[in-house]
Amino acid sequence: MGANVPIVVTAGIVIVLSILACYALFTHSVNSKREKRRLLINSLKTRARKIEETMSCFPPNYLGSSLSLIIQQALVVTFEELSNLQPEDGNHKAMLKQSNERFLALSKQKGSNQLKSLSNARQITGTRKNLKLLLKFFQQLGQKGALNSNKAAEARNIIKNKMALLAADEHDIQARGALANGKHQLAAHYFTQANTILTKYNSDHVFNENIRNHQEWINSASDMAKAEQDRIKAEKEALEAETKKWDDGDWKKKNFYD
């Protein structure tokens, strides 16, 4: 029986070690889940805060009802997740209620992919920055499946159209500055650059009217440039004719009288 003592002790040690290993594994698993939950909550809170902050930075009525509706839908999904993860936090429920109300109000409006031009260079820079943030949000939401993939794709498409229009707006600002300084040919050049951008991103025909307007502006600026060139040419020809007349006649008369 004495020979069996080491075996019993060894078996006991193995059992204790197994229990400790299982406990350590269980503790690690619990801590890992708790950490993942904490990170998820922080990520959702950050997402909601950044979307709200970004929306407040856009010019009034710039986003349009269609994109605003999808943004509110993303906020509803976000606050629903937070409410499920932290049901004791009344703030999540309040924000969920507010987002739902905004979503319902927007859904009653006629959908619009409003594309609003901007005429201030500084405003364009800030708006482009915020559109890029929104684009990143919707790319992440689509990849994570947190938002319907079709809705996420629609939002990205609207944002890309708005960014294309901003690029055209920048050329329009330069064109109008050129017109103000009487540089009509340069204005036609900038309007043409703007139209090239709009044509490139007009696969869904959202820029048809903008393209028509730009073509009219190009024609008008080109006509003014031609009229200016014709005026300069006529003045030059008149000056040359007067000079030739003086050389051929009046100069000889002057020499004769001298």
MIDOSE-1310 file (N, C-alpha, C; in nm, 2 decimals, decimal comma, always signed):
residues 258
mgan	+0,08/-0,12/+0,00/+0,00/+0,00/+0,00/+0,09/+0,12/+0,00; +0,21/+0,11/+0,07/+0,30/+0,23/+0,07/+0,34/+0,27/-0,07; +0,35/+0,17/-0,16/+0,40/+0,20/-0,29/+0,30/+0,28/-0,37; +0,17/+0,27/-0,33/+0,07/+0,34/-0,40/+0,06/+0,49/-0,36
vpiv	+0,12/+0,52/-0,25/+0,11/+0,66/-0,20/+0,16/+0,76/-0,31; +0,28/+0,74/-0,37/+0,33/+0,84/-0,47/+0,23/+0,85/-0,58; +0,17/+0,74/-0,62/+0,07/+0,74/-0,73/-0,05/+0,83/-0,70; -0,10/+0,81/-0,57/-0,21/+0,89/-0,53/-0,18/+1,03/-0,52
vtag	-0,06/+1,06/-0,47/-0,02/+1,20/-0,46/+0,00/+1,27/-0,60; +0,06/+1,19/-0,69/+0,07/+1,24/-0,82/-0,06/+1,27/-0,89; -0,15/+1,17/-0,87/-0,29/+1,18/-0,93/-0,36/+1,31/-0,87; -0,33/+1,33/-0,74/-0,39/+1,44/-0,67/-0,34/+1,57/-0,73
iviv	-0,21/+1,57/-0,75/-0,14/+1,69/-0,80/-0,20/+1,72/-0,94; -0,21/+1,61/-1,02/-0,26/+1,63/-1,16/-0,40/+1,69/-1,16; -0,48/+1,63/-1,07/-0,62/+1,68/-1,06/-0,63/+1,83/-1,02; -0,54/+1,87/-0,92/-0,54/+2,01/-0,87/-0,49/+2,10/-0,99
lsil	-0,39/+2,05/-1,06/-0,34/+2,13/-1,17/-0,44/+2,15/-1,28; -0,52/+2,04/-1,30/-0,62/+2,04/-1,41/-0,73/+2,14/-1,37; -0,77/+2,14/-1,23/-0,87/+2,23/-1,19/-0,82/+2,37/-1,20; -0,69/+2,40/-1,16/-0,64/+2,53/-1,17/-0,63/+2,58/-1,32
acya	-0,59/+2,48/-1,41/-0,59/+2,52/-1,55/-0,73/+2,55/-1,60; -0,82/+2,47/-1,56/-0,96/+2,50/-1,61/-1,01/+2,63/-1,55; -0,98/+2,66/-1,43/-1,02/+2,79/-1,36/-0,95/+2,91/-1,43; -0,82/+2,89/-1,46/-0,75/+3,00/-1,53/-0,81/+3,02/-1,67
lfth	-0,84/+2,91/-1,74/-0,90/+2,92/-1,87/-1,04/+2,99/-1,86; -1,12/+2,95/-1,76/-1,25/+3,01/-1,74/-1,24/+3,16/-1,71; -1,14/+3,19/-1,62/-1,12/+3,33/-1,58/-1,08/+3,41/-1,70; -0,99/+3,36/-1,78/-0,94/+3,43/-1,91/-1,05/+3,45/-2,00
svns	-1,14/+3,35/-2,02/-1,25/+3,36/-2,11/-1,35/+3,47/-2,06; -1,38/+3,47/-1,93/-1,47/+3,57/-1,88/-1,41/+3,71/-1,89; -1,28/+3,72/-1,86/-1,21/+3,85/-1,88/-1,21/+3,90/-2,02; -1,19/+3,80/-2,11/-1,18/+3,83/-2,25/-1,31/+3,88/-2,30
krek	-1,42/+3,81/-2,26/-1,56/+3,85/-2,30/-1,59/+3,99/-2,24; -1,55/+4,01/-2,12/-1,57/+4,14/-2,06/-1,50/+4,25/-2,13; -1,37/+4,22/-2,17/-1,29/+4,32/-2,24/-1,35/+4,35/-2,38; -1,40/+4,25/-2,45/-1,46/+4,26/-2,58/-1,59/+4,35/-2,57
rrll	-1,66/+4,32/-2,46/-1,79/+4,39/-2,44/-1,76/+4,54/-2,41; -1,65/+4,57/-2,33/-1,61/+4,70/-2,30/-1,57/+4,78/-2,42; -1,49/+4,71/-2,51/-1,44/+4,77/-2,63/-1,55/+4,80/-2,73; -1,65/+4,71/-2,73/-1,76/+4,73/-2,82/-1,85/+4,84/-2,78
insl	-1,87/+4,85/-2,65/-1,95/+4,97/-2,59/-1,88/+5,10/-2,62; -1,75/+5,10/-2,60/-1,67/+5,23/-2,63/-1,68/+5,26/-2,78; -1,67/+5,16/-2,86/-1,67/+5,18/-3,01/-1,80/+5,23/-3,05; -1,91/+5,18/-3,00/-2,05/+5,22/-3,03/-2,07/+5,37/-2,99
ktra	-2,02/+5,40/-2,86/-2,04/+5,53/-2,81/-1,96/+5,63/-2,90; -1,84/+5,60/-2,94/-1,76/+5,68/-3,02/-1,82/+5,70/-3,16; -1,87/+5,60/-3,21/-1,94/+5,61/-3,34/-2,06/+5,70/-3,34; -2,14/+5,69/-3,24/-2,26/+5,77/-3,22/-2,22/+5,92/-3,20
rkie	-2,12/+5,94/-3,12/-2,07/+6,08/-3,09/-2,02/+6,14/-3,22; -1,94/+6,07/-3,29/-1,87/+6,13/-3,41/-1,97/+6,15/-3,52; -2,07/+6,07/-3,54/-2,17/+6,09/-3,64/-2,25/+6,21/-3,60; -2,29/+6,23/-3,48/-2,37/+6,34/-3,43/-2,28/+6,47/-3,45
etms	-2,16/+6,47/-3,41/-2,07/+6,58/-3,43/-2,05/+6,62/-3,57; -2,03/+6,52/-3,66/-2,01/+6,54/-3,80/-2,13/+6,60/-3,86; -2,25/+6,55/-3,83/-2,37/+6,61/-3,89/-2,39/+6,75/-3,86; -2,35/+6,79/-3,74/-2,37/+6,93/-3,69/-2,28/+7,03/-3,76
cfpp	-2,18/+6,98/-3,83/-2,08/+7,07/-3,90/-2,12/+7,10/-4,04; -2,22/+7,03/-4,10/-2,25/+7,06/-4,24/-2,34/+7,19/-4,25; -2,33/+7,26/-4,36/-2,42/+7,37/-4,39/-2,57/+7,33/-4,38; -2,66/+7,42/-4,34/-2,80/+7,38/-4,33/-2,86/+7,32/-4,45
nylg	-2,93/+7,21/-4,43/-3,00/+7,14/-4,54/-2,90/+7,08/-4,65; -2,78/+7,07/-4,62/-2,68/+7,03/-4,71/-2,69/+6,88/-4,74; -2,72/+6,80/-4,64/-2,71/+6,65/-4,66/-2,83/+6,60/-4,74; -2,94/+6,66/-4,74/-3,06/+6,61/-4,81/-3,13/+6,51/-4,73
ssls	-3,26/+6,49/-4,75/-3,34/+6,40/-4,67/-3,30/+6,25/-4,69; -3,26/+6,21/-4,81/-3,23/+6,07/-4,83/-3,11/+6,02/-4,74; -3,00/+6,10/-4,75/-2,88/+6,07/-4,67/-2,90/+6,09/-4,52; -2,98/+6,19/-4,49/-3,01/+6,21/-4,34/-3,09/+6,10/-4,29
liiq	-3,18/+6,04/-4,37/-3,26/+5,93/-4,32/-3,17/+5,81/-4,29; -3,08/+5,78/-4,38/-2,99/+5,67/-4,36/-2,90/+5,69/-4,24; -2,85/+5,81/-4,22/-2,77/+5,84/-4,10/-2,85/+5,82/-3,97; -2,98/+5,86/-3,97/-3,06/+5,83/-3,85/-3,08/+5,69/-3,83
qalv	-3,09/+5,61/-3,94/-3,11/+5,47/-3,93/-2,98/+5,41/-3,86; -2,87/+5,46/-3,90/-2,74/+5,41/-3,85/-2,74/+5,44/-3,70; -2,79/+5,56/-3,66/-2,79/+5,59/-3,52/-2,89/+5,51/-3,44; -3,00/+5,48/-3,50/-3,10/+5,39/-3,43/-3,04/+5,25/-3,40
vtfe	-2,97/+5,20/-3,50/-2,90/+5,07/-3,49/-2,80/+5,08/-3,38; -2,72/+5,18/-3,38/-2,61/+5,20/-3,28/-2,67/+5,21/-3,13; -2,77/+5,29/-3,11/-2,83/+5,31/-2,98/-2,91/+5,18/-2,94; -2,96/+5,11/-3,03/-3,03/+4,98/-3,00/-2,92/+4,88/-2,94
elsn	-2,81/+4,88/-3,00/-2,70/+4,79/-2,95/-2,65/+4,83/-2,81; -2,64/+4,96/-2,80/-2,59/+5,02/-2,67/-2,70/+4,99/-2,56; -2,83/+5,00/-2,59/-2,93/+4,98/-2,50/-2,94/+4,83/-2,46; -2,90/+4,74/-2,55/-2,90/+4,60/-2,52/-2,78/+4,56/-2,43
lqpe	-2,67/+4,63/-2,46/-2,54/+4,60/-2,38/-2,55/+4,67/-2,25; -2,61/+4,78/-2,23/-2,62/+4,85/-2,11/-2,76/+4,90/-2,08; -2,85/+4,80/-2,05/-2,99/+4,83/-2,03/-3,01/+4,93/-1,91; -2,92/+4,93/-1,82/-2,93/+5,02/-1,70/-2,90/+5,16/-1,73
dgnh	-2,84/+5,19/-1,85/-2,81/+5,33/-1,88/-2,93/+5,40/-1,96; -3,00/+5,48/-1,88/-3,11/+5,55/-1,94/-3,08/+5,64/-2,06; -2,96/+5,69/-2,06/-2,92/+5,78/-2,17/-2,93/+5,72/-2,31; -2,89/+5,59/-2,31/-2,90/+5,51/-2,44/-3,05/+5,50/-2,49
kaml	-3,14/+5,48/-2,39/-3,28/+5,47/-2,43/-3,33/+5,60/-2,48; -3,29/+5,71/-2,41/-3,33/+5,84/-2,45/-3,29/+5,88/-2,59; -3,16/+5,85/-2,62/-3,10/+5,87/-2,75/-3,17/+5,79/-2,86; -3,20/+5,66/-2,82/-3,27/+5,57/-2,91/-3,40/+5,63/-2,95
kqsn	-3,47/+5,68/-2,85/-3,61/+5,74/-2,87/-3,60/+5,86/-2,96; -3,50/+5,94/-2,94/-3,48/+6,06/-3,02/-3,45/+6,03/-3,16; -3,36/+5,93/-3,18/-3,32/+5,89/-3,32/-3,44/+5,83/-3,39; -3,52/+5,75/-3,32/-3,64/+5,69/-3,38/-3,73/+5,80/-3,43
erfl	-3,75/+5,90/-3,34/-3,84/+6,01/-3,38/-3,79/+6,08/-3,50; -3,66/+6,11/-3,51/-3,61/+6,18/-3,62/-3,62/+6,09/-3,75; -3,60/+5,96/-3,73/-3,61/+5,87/-3,84/-3,75/+5,87/-3,90; -3,85/+5,86/-3,81/-3,99/+5,86/-3,85/-4,03/+5,99/-3,92
alsk	-3,98/+6,10/-3,87/-4,01/+6,23/-3,93/-3,95/+6,24/-4,07; -3,83/+6,20/-4,09/-3,76/+6,20/-4,22/-3,82/+6,11/-4,32; -3,87/+5,99/-4,27/-3,93/+5,89/-4,36/-4,06/+5,94/-4,42; -4,12/+6,04/-4,35/-4,25/+6,10/-4,40/-4,22/+6,20/-4,51
qkgs	-4,10/+6,25/-4,52/-4,06/+6,34/-4,62/-4,04/+6,27/-4,76; -4,05/+6,35/-4,86/-4,02/+6,30/-4,99/-3,87/+6,28/-5,01; -3,82/+6,16/-5,04/-3,68/+6,14/-5,05/-3,61/+6,23/-5,15; -3,49/+6,28/-5,11/-3,42/+6,37/-5,20/-3,27/+6,35/-5,18
nqlk	-3,20/+6,33/-5,29/-3,05/+6,32/-5,29/-3,00/+6,46/-5,33; -3,04/+6,56/-5,25/-3,01/+6,70/-5,28/-2,86/+6,72/-5,30; -2,82/+6,78/-5,41/-2,68/+6,81/-5,44/-2,67/+6,96/-5,44; -2,62/+7,02/-5,33/-2,61/+7,16/-5,31/-2,47/+7,21/-5,33
slsn	-2,46/+7,31/-5,43/-2,32/+7,37/-5,45/-2,29/+7,46/-5,34; -2,15/+7,48/-5,32/-2,10/+7,57/-5,22/-2,01/+7,67/-5,30; -2,01/+7,79/-5,25/-1,94/+7,90/-5,32/-1,83/+7,96/-5,23; -1,79/+7,89/-5,12/-1,69/+7,94/-5,03/-1,58/+7,84/-5,02
arqi	-1,46/+7,87/-5,05/-1,35/+7,78/-5,05/-1,32/+7,71/-4,92; -1,33/+7,79/-4,81/-1,31/+7,74/-4,68/-1,42/+7,64/-4,64; -1,54/+7,68/-4,67/-1,66/+7,59/-4,64/-1,64/+7,46/-4,72; -1,59/+7,46/-4,84/-1,57/+7,34/-4,92/-1,47/+7,25/-4,85
tgtr	-1,36/+7,31/-4,80/-1,26/+7,23/-4,74/-1,31/+7,16/-4,61; -1,39/+7,23/-4,53/-1,45/+7,17/-4,41/-1,55/+7,06/-4,44; -1,63/+7,09/-4,54/-1,74/+7,00/-4,58/-1,68/+6,87/-4,64; -1,57/+6,88/-4,72/-1,51/+6,76/-4,78/-1,45/+6,67/-4,66
knlk	-1,39/+6,74/-4,57/-1,34/+6,66/-4,45/-1,45/+6,58/-4,38; -1,56/+6,65/-4,36/-1,67/+6,58/-4,29/-1,74/+6,47/-4,37; -1,74/+6,49/-4,50/-1,80/+6,39/-4,59/-1,71/+6,27/-4,59; -1,58/+6,29/-4,59/-1,49/+6,17/-4,58/-1,51/+6,09/-4,45
lllk	-1,53/+6,16/-4,34/-1,56/+6,09/-4,21/-1,69/+6,01/-4,23; -1,79/+6,07/-4,29/-1,92/+6,00/-4,30/-1,90/+5,87/-4,40; -1,82/+5,89/-4,50/-1,79/+5,78/-4,59/-1,72/+5,67/-4,52; -1,63/+5,70/-4,43/-1,56/+5,60/-4,35/-1,66/+5,53/-4,26
ffqq	-1,75/+5,60/-4,20/-1,85/+5,54/-4,11/-1,93/+5,44/-4,18; -1,98/+5,47/-4,30/-2,07/+5,38/-4,38/-1,99/+5,27/-4,44; -1,86/+5,28/-4,47/-1,78/+5,17/-4,51/-1,77/+5,07/-4,40; -1,74/+5,12/-4,28/-1,73/+5,03/-4,16/-1,86/+4,96/-4,13
lgqk	-1,97/+5,04/-4,13/-2,10/+4,98/-4,10/-2,14/+4,87/-4,20; -2,11/+4,90/-4,33/-2,14/+4,80/-4,43/-2,06/+4,67/-4,41; -1,93/+4,69/-4,38/-1,84/+4,57/-4,36/-1,88/+4,49/-4,24; -1,92/+4,56/-4,13/-1,96/+4,49/-4,01/-2,10/+4,43/-4,01
galn	-2,18/+4,47/-4,12/-2,31/+4,42/-4,12/-2,40/+4,49/-4,02; -2,36/+4,60/-3,97/-2,44/+4,68/-3,87/-2,55/+4,75/-3,94; -2,54/+4,77/-4,07/-2,64/+4,84/-4,15/-2,66/+4,77/-4,28; -2,79/+4,76/-4,32/-2,82/+4,70/-4,45/-2,72/+4,74/-4,56
snka	-2,67/+4,64/-4,62/-2,56/+4,66/-4,72/-2,61/+4,76/-4,83; -2,74/+4,74/-4,88/-2,79/+4,83/-4,98/-2,80/+4,98/-4,93; -2,84/+4,99/-4,81/-2,85/+5,13/-4,75/-2,71/+5,19/-4,73; -2,61/+5,11/-4,69/-2,48/+5,16/-4,67/-2,42/+5,20/-4,81
aear	-2,45/+5,12/-4,91/-2,40/+5,15/-5,05/-2,47/+5,27/-5,10; -2,59/+5,29/-5,08/-2,67/+5,41/-5,12/-2,61/+5,54/-5,06; -2,58/+5,53/-4,93/-2,52/+5,64/-4,86/-2,38/+5,68/-4,91; -2,30/+5,57/-4,94/-2,17/+5,60/-5,00/-2,18/+5,66/-5,13
niik	-2,27/+5,62/-5,21/-2,29/+5,68/-5,35/-2,33/+5,82/-5,34; -2,42/+5,86/-5,25/-2,47/+6,00/-5,23/-2,35/+6,08/-5,19; -2,27/+6,03/-5,10/-2,15/+6,11/-5,04/-2,05/+6,13/-5,16; -2,02/+6,03/-5,24/-1,93/+6,04/-5,35/-1,97/+6,14/-5,45
nkma	-2,11/+6,15/-5,47/-2,16/+6,25/-5,57/-2,14/+6,39/-5,51; -2,16/+6,40/-5,38/-2,14/+6,53/-5,31/-2,00/+6,58/-5,32; -1,91/+6,48/-5,30/-1,76/+6,51/-5,31/-1,72/+6,55/-5,45; -1,78/+6,49/-5,55/-1,76/+6,53/-5,69/-1,80/+6,67/-5,72
llaa	-1,92/+6,70/-5,67/-1,97/+6,84/-5,69/-1,88/+6,94/-5,62; -1,83/+6,91/-5,50/-1,74/+7,00/-5,43/-1,62/+7,03/-5,52; -1,56/+6,92/-5,58/-1,45/+6,94/-5,67/-1,48/+7,04/-5,78; -1,60/+7,02/-5,84/-1,65/+7,11/-5,95/-1,67/+7,25/-5,89
dehd	-1,72/+7,26/-5,77/-1,74/+7,39/-5,71/-1,61/+7,47/-5,70; -1,50/+7,40/-5,67/-1,37/+7,47/-5,65/-1,33/+7,54/-5,78; -1,35/+7,47/-5,90/-1,32/+7,52/-6,03/-1,42/+7,64/-6,06; -1,54/+7,63/-6,02/-1,64/+7,73/-6,04/-1,60/+7,86/-5,97
iqar	-1,55/+7,85/-5,85/-1,50/+7,97/-5,78/-1,39/+8,04/-5,85; -1,30/+7,96/-5,90/-1,19/+8,02/-5,98/-1,24/+8,08/-6,11; -1,34/+8,02/-6,17/-1,40/+8,07/-6,30/-1,46/+8,20/-6,27; -1,54/+8,21/-6,17/-1,61/+8,34/-6,14/-1,51/+8,45/-6,10
gala	-1,40/+8,41/-6,04/-1,30/+8,51/-6,01/-1,23/+8,56/-6,14; -1,21/+8,47/-6,23/-1,16/+8,51/-6,36/-1,25/+8,60/-6,44; -1,38/+8,57/-6,43/-1,48/+8,65/-6,50/-1,48/+8,79/-6,44; -1,47/+8,80/-6,31/-1,47/+8,93/-6,24/-1,35/+9,02/-6,28
ngkh	-1,24/+8,95/-6,32/-1,12/+9,02/-6,36/-1,11/+9,04/-6,51; -1,22/+9,00/-6,58/-1,22/+9,02/-6,73/-1,15/+8,91/-6,80; -1,11/+8,80/-6,73/-1,03/+8,69/-6,80/-1,13/+8,59/-6,85; -1,19/+8,61/-6,96/-1,30/+8,53/-7,00/-1,25/+8,39/-7,05
qlaa	-1,14/+8,39/-7,12/-1,09/+8,26/-7,17/-1,05/+8,17/-7,05; -0,99/+8,23/-6,95/-0,95/+8,15/-6,83/-1,08/+8,10/-6,76; -1,18/+8,18/-6,75/-1,31/+8,14/-6,69/-1,36/+8,02/-6,77; -1,36/+8,02/-6,90/-1,41/+7,91/-6,98/-1,33/+7,79/-6,95
hyft	-1,20/+7,80/-6,93/-1,11/+7,69/-6,90/-1,15/+7,62/-6,76; -1,18/+7,71/-6,66/-1,22/+7,65/-6,53/-1,36/+7,59/-6,53; -1,45/+7,65/-6,61/-1,58/+7,59/-6,62/-1,57/+7,46/-6,69; -1,48/+7,45/-6,79/-1,46/+7,32/-6,86/-1,41/+7,21/-6,77
qant	-1,31/+7,25/-6,68/-1,26/+7,15/-6,59/-1,37/+7,10/-6,49; -1,45/+7,19/-6,45/-1,57/+7,15/-6,36/-1,66/+7,06/-6,43; -1,69/+7,09/-6,56/-1,78/+7,00/-6,64/-1,72/+6,87/-6,66; -1,59/+6,86/-6,68/-1,52/+6,73/-6,70/-1,54/+6,64/-6,57
iltk	-1,53/+6,70/-6,46/-1,55/+6,62/-6,33/-1,69/+6,57/-6,32; -1,79/+6,66/-6,35/-1,93/+6,63/-6,34/-1,97/+6,52/-6,44; -1,91/+6,53/-6,56/-1,94/+6,43/-6,66/-1,88/+6,29/-6,62; -1,77/+6,29/-6,56/-1,70/+6,17/-6,52/-1,78/+6,09/-6,42
ynsd	-1,85/+6,17/-6,32/-1,92/+6,10/-6,21/-2,07/+6,11/-6,24; -2,11/+6,11/-6,36/-2,26/+6,13/-6,39/-2,32/+5,99/-6,44; -2,27/+5,88/-6,39/-2,32/+5,75/-6,44/-2,46/+5,73/-6,40; -2,51/+5,79/-6,29/-2,65/+5,78/-6,26/-2,73/+5,91/-6,29
hvfn	-2,67/+5,99/-6,38/-2,74/+6,11/-6,44/-2,78/+6,21/-6,34; -2,72/+6,22/-6,22/-2,76/+6,32/-6,12/-2,71/+6,46/-6,15; -2,61/+6,46/-6,24/-2,55/+6,59/-6,27/-2,59/+6,65/-6,41; -2,70/+6,59/-6,47/-2,74/+6,63/-6,60/-2,77/+6,79/-6,61
enir	-2,84/+6,84/-6,51/-2,87/+6,98/-6,51/-2,75/+7,06/-6,49; -2,66/+7,02/-6,39/-2,53/+7,09/-6,37/-2,45/+7,10/-6,49; -2,45/+6,99/-6,57/-2,36/+6,98/-6,69/-2,42/+7,08/-6,79; -2,55/+7,08/-6,81/-2,61/+7,18/-6,90/-2,58/+7,32/-6,86
nhqe	-2,59/+7,35/-6,74/-2,56/+7,49/-6,69/-2,42/+7,52/-6,72; -2,33/+7,43/-6,69/-2,19/+7,46/-6,71/-2,16/+7,48/-6,86; -2,22/+7,40/-6,95/-2,20/+7,42/-7,09/-2,24/+7,56/-7,14; -2,35/+7,61/-7,08/-2,40/+7,74/-7,11/-2,30/+7,85/-7,06
wins	-2,24/+7,82/-6,94/-2,14/+7,92/-6,89/-2,01/+7,91/-6,97; -1,98/+7,79/-7,02/-1,86/+7,78/-7,11/-1,88/+7,86/-7,24; -2,00/+7,84/-7,30/-2,03/+7,91/-7,42/-2,03/+8,06/-7,40; -2,09/+8,10/-7,29/-2,10/+8,25/-7,26/-1,96/+8,31/-7,24
asdm	-1,88/+8,24/-7,16/-1,74/+8,29/-7,14/-1,66/+8,29/-7,27; -1,67/+8,18/-7,35/-1,60/+8,17/-7,47/-1,64/+8,28/-7,57; -1,77/+8,31/-7,57/-1,82/+8,42/-7,66/-1,76/+8,56/-7,62; -1,76/+8,58/-7,48/-1,71/+8,70/-7,43/-1,56/+8,71/-7,46
akae	-1,49/+8,60/-7,45/-1,34/+8,60/-7,48/-1,32/+8,63/-7,63; -1,40/+8,57/-7,72/-1,39/+8,60/-7,86/-1,42/+8,74/-7,89; -1,52/+8,80/-7,83/-1,56/+8,94/-7,85/-1,44/+9,03/-7,81; -1,38/+8,99/-7,70/-1,27/+9,07/-7,65/-1,15/+9,06/-7,74
qdri	-1,12/+8,94/-7,79/-1,01/+8,92/-7,89/-1,04/+9,00/-8,02; -1,17/+8,99/-8,06/-1,20/+9,07/-8,19/-1,18/+9,22/-8,17; -1,22/+9,27/-8,05/-1,20/+9,41/-8,02/-1,06/+9,45/-8,02; -0,98/+9,37/-7,96/-0,83/+9,39/-7,95/-0,77/+9,39/-8,09
kaek	-0,81/+9,29/-8,17/-0,76/+9,28/-8,31/-0,80/+9,40/-8,39; -0,93/+9,44/-8,38/-0,98/+9,56/-8,45/-0,90/+9,68/-8,41; -0,87/+9,70/-8,28/-0,80/+9,82/-8,24/-0,65/+9,81/-8,29; -0,60/+9,69/-8,29/-0,46/+9,68/-8,34/-0,45/+9,71/-8,49
eale	-0,55/+9,66/-8,57/-0,56/+9,68/-8,71/-0,58/+9,83/-8,74; -0,66/+9,90/-8,66/-0,69/+10,04/-8,68/-0,56/+10,12/-8,65; -0,49/+10,08/-8,55/-0,36/+10,15/-8,51/-0,26/+10,13/-8,62; -0,25/+10,01/-8,68/-0,16/+9,98/-8,78/-0,19/+10,06/-8,91
aetk	-0,32/+10,06/-8,94/-0,36/+10,14/-9,06/-0,33/+10,29/-9,04; -0,35/+10,34/-8,92/-0,32/+10,48/-8,90/-0,17/+10,51/-8,91; -0,09/+10,41/-8,86/+0,05/+10,42/-8,86/+0,10/+10,42/-9,01; +0,04/+10,33/-9,09/+0,08/+10,32/-9,23/+0,04/+10,44/-9,31
kwdd	-0,08/+10,50/-9,27/-0,12/+10,62/-9,34/-0,02/+10,73/-9,31; +0,02/+10,74/-9,19/+0,12/+10,84/-9,15/+0,25/+10,82/-9,22; +0,29/+10,70/-9,23/+0,42/+10,67/-9,30/+0,41/+10,70/-9,45; +0,30/+10,66/-9,51/+0,29/+10,67/-9,66/+0,26/+10,82/-9,70
gdwk	+0,18/+10,89/-9,63/+0,14/+11,02/-9,67/+0,18/+11,14/-9,59; +0,13/+11,14/-9,47/+0,15/+11,25/-9,38/+0,30/+11,28/-9,35; +0,38/+11,17/-9,34/+0,52/+11,19/-9,31/+0,59/+11,26/-9,43; +0,55/+11,21/-9,56/+0,61/+11,27/-9,67/+0,57/+11,42/-9,68
kknf	+0,45/+11,45/-9,65/+0,40/+11,59/-9,65/+0,48/+11,67/-9,55; +0,50/+11,61/-9,43/+0,58/+11,68/-9,33/+0,72/+11,72/-9,38; +0,79/+11,62/-9,45/+0,92/+11,64/-9,50/+0,92/+11,75/-9,61; +0,82/+11,75/-9,69/+0,81/+11,85/-9,80/+0,80/+12,00/-9,74
yd	+0,71/+12,01/-9,64/+0,69/+12,14/-9,58/+0,82/+12,19/-9,50; +0,89/+12,08/-9,44/+1,01/+12,12/-9,37/+1,11/+12,18/-9,47
